[in-house]
Amino acid sequence: MKEQILQELKNSRIIAIVRGISSHQITDLAQALYQGGITCIEVTFDQAAADLKDNLAAIERIRTQFDGKLFVGAGTVMSGNQVELAVKAGAEYIISPNVDADVIRRTKKMDKLSIPGAMTPTEVAAASFWGADLVKVFPAGILGPDYITALRGPLKQIPLLAVGGISPENCASFIRAGALGVGCGGKLASPALVEEKQFNVITRIAGKYTAALTDCQTG
């Protein structure tokens, strides 16, 4: 499954980051994203919540209702215990905001795709050393595509995911700079649009991302 997800990321180039969406709204959102061409969705853990039950329920619903169509992962995973909870709920990949050796090791032990977050070359190299399959560079929108190019100079063997401030207008520039893919949050899976049930708008935005990334690969 890890190889299948990596191949899907190489093909689609994008993960939709879902934050602040309840498990009761997640099915409609997932359908809207899928109709716009998105096949990988990250459900982020709310670390400020009393528990992760709703986040876990959202992962389970996507995995159950879209199995074979969508690949679901857990984001903002901060401990080995949370890795186990996410995998039990159905997460196929684990994304973190930081480089944590225990999180990476636990993810690999459970045979799931590991995508920790990093910014500096030292952090990127450390994540790879601990076993990361892919490293999330954050905040990519502030650092810019040139930063991805610079990282790729000495660290070209480490696949990178550009996250933070990624829009339909700039997403292709990060791929051209050397990123394997991009992660897109509020500009794509907007909680406001979900609350207003404007799922057709979300589908159109998703289509803009996928079109830009397709053009980048074929242009």
N, C-alpha and C positions, 0 to 999 in steps of 0.2 A: 504493500500500500504506500509506503514512503516513496518508492520510486515513481509510483503512479501520480502522487501529488506533486512531486518535483517536476515531472514531465508536464503536468497540467499548468503549473506555474510558468514553465518555459514557454508554453503555448499561449496562455491567456495573459500572462504578465501582471496580473492584478489580484490583490486580496481586498475584499470589502471589510472594513473595520466597523463592527456594530457595537456602539456604546450607548447605554442609557435607554435601551429598548426592552420592554417587558416581554416575558415569555408568551404572553397572550397576544402580542402584536408581531412576534417574530416570524410567524408563518407567512403572513401577508407581505412583510418586508422581504423575506427570502425569495418569495415568488416574483416580486417586482424586480429584484436584482437579477434573478435567473433569466427573466424575460429580456433584460437588458444585456445579457451575455456574460454575467458574472458567474463563476463556478466555484470560487473559493471565498468563504465567509469566516471571519474571526469574531467570536463573541467575547468581548472583554469582561474580565472579572471586576466587579466594583469592590475595591479593597476597603472602602469606607462603610459598606453595608454591614448589617449585623451578621449576615451569613451570605453564602453564595447560592442559595437554593434556586432563586429565579434565574440566575445566569446559567446554572447547570441544567435547569428545565428547558431553557432556550436552546442550548446545545443539543439536548436529547430530542427536542421536537424537530430541529433541522435534520439531524441524523436519521430519525425515523421516517419523516415525511418526504425527504429529498435524497434518500440514499441512492447512489448511482448517478445522481444529477449534480449534487453539490458536495464539496469537501468542506467540512466544518472543523474549525480549530478554536482553541481557547487563547485569549490574550490577557495581558497584565497578570500573568501567572508568577507569583512571588515566592513560592516554597515548594519543596518536594511533595508535601501533603496535597497541595492544590493541583499539582500535576496528576496525582492519582485520582483525585475527584473528577478532574476534567476528562481523563481517559475513560473512567467508569461511565461518565455521561455520554461518551461517544466521540470526544475530540480526537482528531487524527494528527494534529500538529499543535505544538505548544509555543506561544509567543510571549516574550517577556520584555519589559522596558529596560532591563539591565542584564549584566553578565553575572550569573549566579551558578557556580559549579555544581551545586546540589540539584538545582532545577534541570540543568542540562544533562547531568548524569542520570537522574531519575527518568527523564524523558527518553533517553537512549535505551535505558534498561527496559522500558515498556515498549520499545520498538516503535516509537513515534518520531515525527519530524521535529527537530529542535531549531527554533528561530529566536535566539536572544537578541536584545537590543544593545547597541553600542554607538559611540560617537567617535572616539579617538582611534588611531591606528593600534595603540596598545590594547584597547578593549576589543577591537575586532580580532586581533591576533589571539588574544586570550580566549575569546569565545570559540574560535576555531580549534584551539589547543584542547579545550575541554570537550570537544566533540560536536559542536554546532553544525548542522547541515547547511544553514543559511544564516547570515547575520543581518539584522535589521538596523539600518543606519538612520538615526533620529536625532534632531529634527532636520530632515533632508531639505525641506522647503527653505529653511533659513540658511543652511550650509551651501545649498545650490548644487547643480549638476557638476560643476568644476571640482567640487570636493569629492564626489564619487570617482571622477577621473583620477584625482590625486591619490586616493586610497587604492585604486586599482593598479597603480604603478608598482609598488612593492608587494601588494597583497592580491594580485590578480587570480591566485588560486582559490580565493575565498569568495563564493557567490554572495552578492549583496541585495538587500531589499530596501528600497528608498521609501521612508515613511515620514509623514508630517508635512502638511502644507502642499499636498499633491493635488493638482487640479487637472481638468481635461486639457487645459491649455499648456501645462508644463510637463505632464506625465511622460510624454515621449522623449523629452530632453534627458530625462534620467536614464532611460533605456539606452539612448545613444551614447550616454556618458559611461555606460558599462554595467549598470544595475541589471540584475536578472529580472526584477519585477518591482512593482510599487504597491504600497498599502495606502488605502484611501478611506478616511473616516467621515467626519461631519459634512464634507462637501458632497459626499455620495449617499451615505445612510443617515440622512438628517432626521434627528428626533422630532423636529418641528413638523416636517413633512409627514412623518409617520403619524403623529398625533392628529394632524389634519386629514389623514387618510388620502393623501395625494400620491398614491402609489404609482400612478401613471407618470407623474413627474420624476419620481425616483427611477423608473424604468428608462425614461428619456436621458437622464443624467448618466446612468450606467452605460447606456448606448454611446454617449459621447466619449466616455473613457475607453470603452472597448474599440470604438472606431479609431480613435487617436493612436492606440497601441497597435492595432492591426496595420494602420497606415505606416507606422514606424517600422514594423517588421518587413513590410512589402515594398516600402518606398526606397 
